[in-house]
């Protein structure tokens, strides 16, 4: 496992995490790009067509009020090597480079499994004060640490159930 703050983009410019998953890249690619799999490890619901330019949404239920709905746009789809998308905090915006985060999953075969490198950028592009950039970065880092562990467990379960 590897993760860090810099990612070549300056402090809090990019979050990176690298993990090994006991599943081949084709399975991991489906797990990160298909709504029926995404909701097993990340959002409570996902609506998207896995195709470049497709618009969808991520929905999170936290039980304390209305669902958090976050729009997303698929940026790149290169099975089974790369999947990327933009997502925004505000439910009424179409994610673009000025108002969203870019998440990129790169997959590389490794033995009988896959090395997944996940990168999220966009913290500095939000026009936030420095304290907000740092707080958002730390919040996203803690969340991605938890969710990528769930992703690896879910993908391994899919392999075991075949």
PyMOL commands that set and color helices and strands:
alter all, ss='L'
color gray80, all
select helices_A, chain A and resi 25-33+35-41+124-126+130-160
alter helices_A, ss='H'
color red, helices_A
select strands_A, chain A and resi 2-4+14-21+45-47+55-60+68-78+82-87+101-110+113-121
alter strands_A, ss='S'
color yellow, strands_A
deselect
rebuild
show_as cartoon
